[in-house]
Amino acid sequence: MAKKKKAARRKKQAAASIGLSPAETRTGVDAAAALIPVVEGDGGAVLGTYRDPFGGTAVLVVSLPIDRVEPTPYQRDPSDAHVKRLMKVIETLQRFLDPIIVVRHDDRYWTPNGNHRLQAMRRLGAKAIVALLVPDAQIAYQILALNTEKAHNLREKSLETIRMARALAGESREPEEAFAFQFEQPSFLTLGAAYESRPRLSGAVYQSVLRRIDEFLDKPLPKSVAERERRARLVLALDDRVTAIVEKLKARGLRSPYLRPFVAARINPIRFSKAASFDFDEVLEKMTAAAGKFNIERVKPEEVTKAAGPPGDED
């Protein structure tokens, strides 16, 4: 097996040595000028322009009609509780102080990281919302890196990743591995496809295995999405076996919330392996076969307690 390469150590930068000075951020914004009449034609107002102090790219500060702004179609659904908390804060302060990020898309404005703030302002009856308009529309696909509103749980991140892959597959034939930054982890794609079929899947139980055996594919995106769906079916078939074992253990009187991760750990063939790479199908096949031979009579209550990991419904 190939050995994993050690991550390159980040070179320490001298303080205040990178990017633009404050004065430089207000110069050279011509790249954004073409968008000014477009925003105004959409009923918005350009409040200012600047260059990003780190990368030097142009950004517009805009006020947009709120009915022209919508979330990117592949991101997670908003949390009603989080929207209500934001509404309360905005009402209490009588201020909206956290502009969303937007890109222009088909005469609309997509926000990859501001859906909760957008929904809060809509519910409050606001006419407009302030945003940072980025001329590069591809920034909308950096959603997992940009979304800082509310930490994603595994289900949300996985669903968002597979939705983004489907959206990209409609316009790109590049290989999946070319989008490694956007997708973050290959296991998110496989679990996302699994969550689409089984929303109540306890994905955290399988994530530790999938992180070791899954990899970004060199297939074009449309084909890689199909492969993710196939891999998801293997995970779901394994989950069916694990669920059957858990039900039998419960029938024996075991009621621990750690039953599912306990069973998954017991049938994991690479649990103690130090190998750097594995074959996805081979590992899933071995786990499924081991689940079929699982002897519930040999399980002791104290073993389940000792092996406690993330509960099966944690995510």
C-alpha positions as CSV (number, residue, x, y, z in Angstrom):
1,M,0.0,0.0,0.0
2,A,1.2,3.5,-0.8
3,K,2.3,5.6,2.2
4,K,0.4,8.8,2.8
5,K,2.5,11.9,2.1
6,K,3.1,14.2,5.0
7,A,1.2,17.5,4.7
8,A,3.5,20.3,3.8
9,R,4.1,22.6,6.7
10,R,2.7,26.1,6.1
11,K,5.4,28.7,5.8
12,K,5.1,31.3,8.5
13,Q,4.3,34.8,7.1
14,A,5.6,38.0,8.5
15,A,2.9,40.1,10.1
16,A,1.1,42.5,7.8
17,S,3.1,41.2,4.7
18,I,0.2,39.9,2.5
19,G,-2.4,41.5,0.3
20,L,-3.3,45.2,-0.1
21,S,-2.8,48.2,2.1
22,P,-6.0,50.1,3.2
23,A,-5.4,52.7,0.5
24,E,-4.9,50.1,-2.2
25,T,-8.3,48.4,-1.5
26,R,-10.1,51.4,-3.1
27,T,-8.1,51.5,-6.3
28,G,-8.3,49.4,-9.4
29,V,-11.9,48.4,-9.1
30,D,-12.6,48.8,-12.8
31,A,-13.3,45.1,-13.2
32,A,-16.6,45.6,-11.3
33,A,-17.7,48.7,-13.2
34,A,-19.7,46.7,-15.8
35,L,-22.0,45.4,-13.1
36,I,-23.0,48.9,-11.8
37,P,-25.6,49.6,-14.5
38,V,-26.8,46.0,-14.3
39,V,-27.5,46.3,-10.6
40,E,-29.3,49.6,-11.1
41,G,-31.3,48.1,-13.9
42,D,-32.4,45.4,-11.5
43,G,-33.8,48.0,-9.1
44,G,-30.8,47.9,-6.8
45,A,-28.2,50.5,-5.7
46,V,-24.4,50.3,-5.7
47,L,-23.2,51.7,-2.4
48,G,-19.5,51.3,-3.1
49,T,-16.7,49.2,-4.6
50,Y,-13.5,47.9,-3.2
51,R,-10.8,45.3,-3.8
52,D,-10.6,42.4,-1.4
53,P,-7.6,43.1,1.0
54,F,-6.3,39.5,0.7
55,G,-6.7,38.5,-3.0
56,G,-7.2,41.9,-4.6
57,T,-10.4,40.9,-6.5
58,A,-13.1,43.5,-7.0
59,V,-16.3,43.5,-4.9
60,L,-19.4,45.7,-5.0
61,V,-21.4,46.7,-1.9
62,V,-25.0,46.7,-3.0
63,S,-28.5,47.1,-1.8
64,L,-30.9,44.8,-3.6
65,P,-34.6,44.3,-3.8
66,I,-35.2,41.4,-1.5
67,D,-37.5,39.6,-3.9
68,R,-34.7,39.3,-6.4
69,V,-32.4,37.4,-4.0
70,E,-32.6,33.7,-3.4
71,P,-30.4,30.9,-2.0
72,T,-28.4,28.7,-4.3
73,P,-30.7,25.8,-5.2
74,Y,-28.4,23.1,-3.9
75,Q,-27.8,24.3,-0.3
76,R,-29.3,23.0,2.9
77,D,-32.8,24.0,4.0
78,P,-32.9,26.9,6.5
79,S,-33.4,26.1,10.2
80,D,-36.6,27.7,11.4
81,A,-35.3,28.1,14.9
82,H,-32.1,29.9,13.6
83,V,-34.2,32.2,11.4
84,K,-36.3,33.2,14.4
85,R,-33.2,33.9,16.5
86,L,-31.9,36.2,13.7
87,M,-35.2,38.0,13.5
88,K,-35.2,38.7,17.2
89,V,-31.6,40.0,17.0
90,I,-32.3,42.3,14.0
91,E,-35.5,43.6,15.6
92,T,-33.8,44.2,18.9
93,L,-30.8,46.1,17.4
94,Q,-32.9,47.7,14.7
95,R,-30.0,47.0,12.4
96,F,-28.9,44.5,9.7
97,L,-25.1,44.5,10.1
98,D,-24.0,41.3,8.4
99,P,-24.2,41.7,4.5
100,I,-24.8,38.4,2.6
101,I,-22.6,37.4,-0.3
102,V,-24.3,37.2,-3.7
103,V,-23.5,36.5,-7.3
104,R,-25.7,37.4,-10.3
105,H,-27.4,34.4,-12.0
106,D,-30.0,34.6,-14.7
107,D,-31.4,38.0,-13.8
108,R,-31.5,37.0,-10.1
109,Y,-29.0,37.1,-7.2
110,W,-27.9,33.9,-5.6
111,T,-26.5,33.8,-2.1
112,P,-24.3,30.8,-1.2
113,N,-24.0,31.8,2.5
114,G,-26.8,34.0,3.5
115,N,-30.1,32.0,3.4
116,H,-30.9,32.3,7.1
117,R,-30.3,36.1,7.1
118,L,-32.3,36.4,3.9
119,Q,-35.3,34.5,5.3
120,A,-35.1,36.5,8.5
121,M,-35.3,39.8,6.6
122,R,-38.1,38.5,4.4
123,R,-40.2,37.5,7.4
124,L,-39.6,40.9,9.0
125,G,-41.0,42.5,5.9
126,A,-37.8,44.2,4.7
127,K,-37.8,45.7,1.2
128,A,-34.1,45.5,0.6
129,I,-31.0,43.6,1.8
130,V,-27.4,44.7,1.7
131,A,-24.9,42.3,0.0
132,L,-21.4,41.9,-1.2
133,L,-21.7,41.3,-4.9
134,V,-18.9,39.1,-6.3
135,P,-18.4,39.4,-10.1
136,D,-17.1,35.8,-10.4
137,A,-20.3,33.7,-10.4
138,Q,-18.3,30.5,-9.7
139,I,-17.9,31.7,-6.1
140,A,-21.4,30.3,-5.6
141,Y,-19.9,26.8,-5.7
142,Q,-17.6,27.5,-2.8
143,I,-20.6,27.2,-0.6
144,L,-19.1,24.8,2.0
145,A,-16.1,27.1,2.6
146,L,-18.2,30.3,2.6
147,N,-21.1,29.2,4.8
148,T,-20.3,30.6,8.2
149,E,-23.9,31.3,9.4
150,K,-24.5,28.0,11.3
151,A,-22.4,25.0,11.6
152,H,-23.4,22.2,9.3
153,N,-24.1,18.8,10.8
154,L,-23.1,15.7,8.7
155,R,-26.5,15.3,7.1
156,E,-26.7,19.0,6.0
157,K,-23.2,19.0,4.7
158,S,-23.6,15.8,2.8
159,L,-26.9,16.7,1.2
160,E,-25.6,20.1,0.2
161,T,-22.5,18.5,-1.4
162,I,-24.4,16.0,-3.5
163,R,-26.9,18.7,-4.6
164,M,-24.0,20.9,-5.6
165,A,-22.5,18.0,-7.6
166,R,-25.8,17.5,-9.4
167,A,-25.9,21.2,-10.3
168,L,-22.4,21.3,-11.5
169,A,-22.9,18.1,-13.6
170,G,-25.5,20.0,-15.6
171,E,-22.9,22.5,-16.8
172,S,-19.5,20.7,-16.5
173,R,-17.9,17.6,-17.8
174,E,-14.8,18.0,-15.7
175,P,-13.8,15.1,-13.4
176,E,-15.1,15.1,-9.9
177,E,-11.6,15.4,-8.5
178,A,-11.3,18.8,-10.1
179,F,-13.9,20.0,-7.5
180,A,-12.2,18.6,-4.4
181,F,-12.1,22.0,-2.8
182,Q,-15.8,22.6,-3.2
183,F,-16.8,19.1,-2.0
184,E,-14.2,18.9,0.8
185,Q,-14.6,15.2,1.4
186,P,-15.5,12.4,-1.1
187,S,-17.6,10.7,1.7
188,F,-19.9,13.7,1.8
189,L,-20.9,12.9,-1.8
190,T,-21.7,9.2,-1.1
191,L,-23.5,10.0,2.2
192,G,-25.4,12.8,0.5
193,A,-26.8,10.4,-2.1
194,A,-27.7,8.0,0.7
195,Y,-29.4,10.7,2.8
196,E,-31.5,11.6,-0.3
197,S,-33.0,8.0,-0.2
198,R,-33.0,7.7,3.5
199,P,-33.3,11.0,5.4
200,R,-33.1,9.3,8.8
201,L,-29.9,7.4,8.0
202,S,-27.4,7.5,10.9
203,G,-24.6,8.6,8.6
204,A,-22.1,9.3,11.5
205,V,-22.0,5.6,12.1
206,Y,-20.4,5.0,8.7
207,Q,-18.5,8.2,8.2
208,S,-15.4,6.9,10.0
209,V,-15.1,4.0,7.5
210,L,-16.1,6.0,4.4
211,R,-13.5,8.7,5.2
212,R,-10.8,6.0,4.8
213,I,-12.1,4.1,1.8
214,D,-13.8,6.8,-0.4
215,E,-11.9,9.0,-2.8
216,F,-12.5,11.7,-5.4
217,L,-13.2,10.1,-8.7
218,D,-11.5,10.9,-12.1
219,K,-14.9,10.4,-13.8
220,P,-16.7,13.3,-15.5
221,L,-19.2,14.8,-13.1
222,P,-22.4,13.2,-14.6
223,K,-20.8,9.8,-14.4
224,S,-19.4,10.4,-10.9
225,V,-22.9,11.3,-9.6
226,A,-24.2,8.0,-10.9
227,E,-21.3,6.3,-9.2
228,R,-22.1,8.1,-5.9
229,E,-25.7,6.8,-6.2
230,R,-24.3,3.2,-6.6
231,R,-22.0,3.6,-3.6
232,A,-24.9,5.0,-1.6
233,R,-27.0,1.9,-2.4
234,L,-24.1,-0.2,-0.9
235,V,-24.1,1.9,2.2
236,L,-27.9,1.6,2.5
237,A,-27.8,-2.2,2.0
238,L,-25.2,-2.4,4.8
239,D,-27.4,-0.2,7.0
240,D,-30.3,-2.6,6.5
241,R,-28.2,-5.4,7.9
242,V,-27.0,-3.3,10.8
243,T,-30.6,-2.2,11.6
244,A,-31.7,-5.8,11.7
245,I,-28.9,-6.6,14.2
246,V,-29.8,-3.6,16.3
247,E,-33.4,-4.7,16.5
248,K,-32.4,-8.2,17.6
249,L,-30.2,-6.7,20.3
250,K,-33.0,-4.5,21.5
251,A,-35.2,-7.6,21.7
252,R,-32.7,-9.1,24.0
253,G,-33.1,-6.1,26.3
254,L,-30.2,-3.9,25.2
255,R,-31.4,-0.3,24.9
256,S,-28.2,1.7,24.6
257,P,-28.1,4.6,22.1
258,Y,-24.7,3.3,21.1
259,L,-25.9,0.0,19.7
260,R,-25.6,1.0,16.1
261,P,-22.1,2.4,16.3
262,F,-21.1,-0.7,18.4
263,V,-22.3,-3.0,15.7
264,A,-20.7,-1.0,12.9
265,A,-17.4,-1.0,14.7
266,R,-17.6,-4.8,15.3
267,I,-18.0,-5.5,11.6
268,N,-15.5,-3.0,10.4
269,P,-12.6,-4.9,8.7
270,I,-10.2,-2.0,8.6
271,R,-10.8,-0.8,12.2
272,F,-7.2,-1.6,13.3
273,S,-5.5,-1.5,9.9
274,K,-2.8,1.1,9.3
275,A,-3.0,0.8,5.5
276,A,-3.2,4.1,3.6
277,S,-5.7,3.1,0.9
278,F,-8.6,0.5,0.4
279,D,-11.0,-0.7,-2.2
280,F,-14.4,0.8,-1.5
281,D,-16.5,-2.2,-2.8
282,E,-14.3,-4.7,-1.1
283,V,-14.6,-3.1,2.3
284,L,-18.4,-2.6,2.0
285,E,-18.7,-6.2,0.9
286,K,-16.7,-7.5,3.8
287,M,-18.8,-5.4,6.3
288,T,-22.1,-6.6,4.8
289,A,-20.9,-10.2,5.0
290,A,-19.7,-9.8,8.6
291,A,-23.1,-8.3,9.4
292,G,-24.8,-11.4,8.0
293,K,-22.7,-13.6,10.4
294,F,-23.1,-11.4,13.5
295,N,-23.7,-13.4,16.6
296,I,-25.9,-11.4,18.9
297,E,-25.7,-14.1,21.6
298,R,-22.1,-13.2,22.2
299,V,-22.7,-9.5,22.9
300,K,-22.5,-8.4,26.5
301,P,-24.1,-5.2,27.8
302,E,-20.8,-4.0,29.3
303,E,-19.1,-4.3,25.9
304,V,-21.6,-1.9,24.4
305,T,-21.1,0.7,27.1
306,K,-17.3,0.4,26.9
307,A,-17.3,0.9,23.1
308,A,-19.6,3.9,23.3
309,G,-19.1,6.3,20.4
310,P,-21.4,8.7,18.6
311,P,-25.1,7.7,19.1
312,G,-26.8,6.4,16.0
313,D,-29.1,9.3,15.5
314,E,-26.6,12.0,16.3
315,D,-26.5,13.7,13.0
